[in-house]
Amino acid sequence: MIPWRDLLQVGGFPQGREKGLVRTEGKGYIVQDGDVIDILHNA
């Protein structure tokens, strides 16, 4: 999860991870307006 403004500033998920802006949240997280999420699942 990363706010969309931060994602645009850094230029993408990999850059956001490098800067420590991408967070991992559990299934109880309530998604906020403006969140960009990457949903991982075990299929």
C-alpha atoms as an extended CHARMM CRD file, in Angstrom:
* protein
*
        43  EXT
         1         1  MET       CA              0.0000000000        0.0000000000        0.0000000000  PROA      1               0.0000000000
         2         2  ILE       CA              1.2390000000        3.4260000000       -0.9110000000  PROA      2               0.0000000000
         3         3  PRO       CA             -0.6210000000        6.7440000000       -1.2430000000  PROA      3               0.0000000000
         4         4  TRP       CA             -1.0300000000        7.6860000000       -4.9050000000  PROA      4               0.0000000000
         5         5  ARG       CA              0.7240000000       11.0530000000       -4.5150000000  PROA      5               0.0000000000
         6         6  ASP       CA              3.8220000000        9.3570000000       -3.0810000000  PROA      6               0.0000000000
         7         7  LEU       CA              3.7190000000        6.7670000000       -5.8750000000  PROA      7               0.0000000000
         8         8  LEU       CA              3.7140000000        9.5010000000       -8.5300000000  PROA      8               0.0000000000
         9         9  GLN       CA              6.5470000000       11.4000000000       -6.8210000000  PROA      9               0.0000000000
        10        10  VAL       CA              8.8920000000        8.4020000000       -6.6820000000  PROA      10              0.0000000000
        11        11  GLY       CA              7.9210000000        6.9840000000      -10.0840000000  PROA      11              0.0000000000
        12        12  GLY       CA              6.6610000000        3.4730000000       -9.2740000000  PROA      12              0.0000000000
        13        13  PHE       CA              6.4100000000        0.6040000000       -6.8180000000  PROA      13              0.0000000000
        14        14  PRO       CA             10.1000000000       -0.4350000000       -7.0140000000  PROA      14              0.0000000000
        15        15  GLN       CA             11.2750000000        3.0960000000       -6.2140000000  PROA      15              0.0000000000
        16        16  GLY       CA              8.6830000000        3.3490000000       -3.4370000000  PROA      16              0.0000000000
        17        17  ARG       CA             10.0030000000        0.1130000000       -1.9120000000  PROA      17              0.0000000000
        18        18  GLU       CA             13.5730000000        1.4260000000       -2.0570000000  PROA      18              0.0000000000
        19        19  LYS       CA             12.5140000000        4.5720000000       -0.1810000000  PROA      19              0.0000000000
        20        20  GLY       CA             10.4680000000        2.5870000000        2.3590000000  PROA      20              0.0000000000
        21        21  LEU       CA              7.1240000000        4.0980000000        1.3370000000  PROA      21              0.0000000000
        22        22  VAL       CA              5.3620000000        0.8330000000        0.4190000000  PROA      22              0.0000000000
        23        23  ARG       CA              3.7180000000       -0.7990000000        3.4270000000  PROA      23              0.0000000000
        24        24  THR       CA              2.3920000000       -4.3180000000        3.8790000000  PROA      24              0.0000000000
        25        25  GLU       CA             -0.9310000000       -4.4560000000        5.6830000000  PROA      25              0.0000000000
        26        26  GLY       CA             -2.9760000000       -7.3880000000        6.9460000000  PROA      26              0.0000000000
        27        27  LYS       CA             -6.4660000000       -8.4150000000        5.8940000000  PROA      27              0.0000000000
        28        28  GLY       CA             -7.9750000000       -6.2060000000        8.6020000000  PROA      28              0.0000000000
        29        29  TYR       CA             -6.6950000000       -3.0090000000        6.9430000000  PROA      29              0.0000000000
        30        30  ILE       CA             -9.4400000000       -0.5800000000        5.9360000000  PROA      30              0.0000000000
        31        31  VAL       CA             -8.5420000000        0.8430000000        2.5340000000  PROA      31              0.0000000000
        32        32  GLN       CA             -8.4470000000        4.6420000000        2.4810000000  PROA      32              0.0000000000
        33        33  ASP       CA             -9.3140000000        6.9130000000       -0.4250000000  PROA      33              0.0000000000
        34        34  GLY       CA             -6.1200000000        7.4560000000       -2.4430000000  PROA      34              0.0000000000
        35        35  ASP       CA             -4.4380000000        4.1530000000       -1.5050000000  PROA      35              0.0000000000
        36        36  VAL       CA             -2.7750000000        2.2020000000       -4.2900000000  PROA      36              0.0000000000
        37        37  ILE       CA             -2.7890000000       -1.4610000000       -3.3390000000  PROA      37              0.0000000000
        38        38  ASP       CA             -1.1470000000       -4.5780000000       -4.6890000000  PROA      38              0.0000000000
        39        39  ILE       CA             -3.2190000000       -7.5940000000       -3.6470000000  PROA      39              0.0000000000
        40        40  LEU       CA             -1.2250000000      -10.7870000000       -3.1950000000  PROA      40              0.0000000000
        41        41  HSD       CA             -2.9140000000      -14.1670000000       -3.0210000000  PROA      41              0.0000000000
        42        42  ASN       CA             -1.9370000000      -17.7960000000       -3.0400000000  PROA      42              0.0000000000
        43        43  ALA       CA             -3.6510000000      -19.2870000000       -6.0710000000  PROA      43              0.0000000000
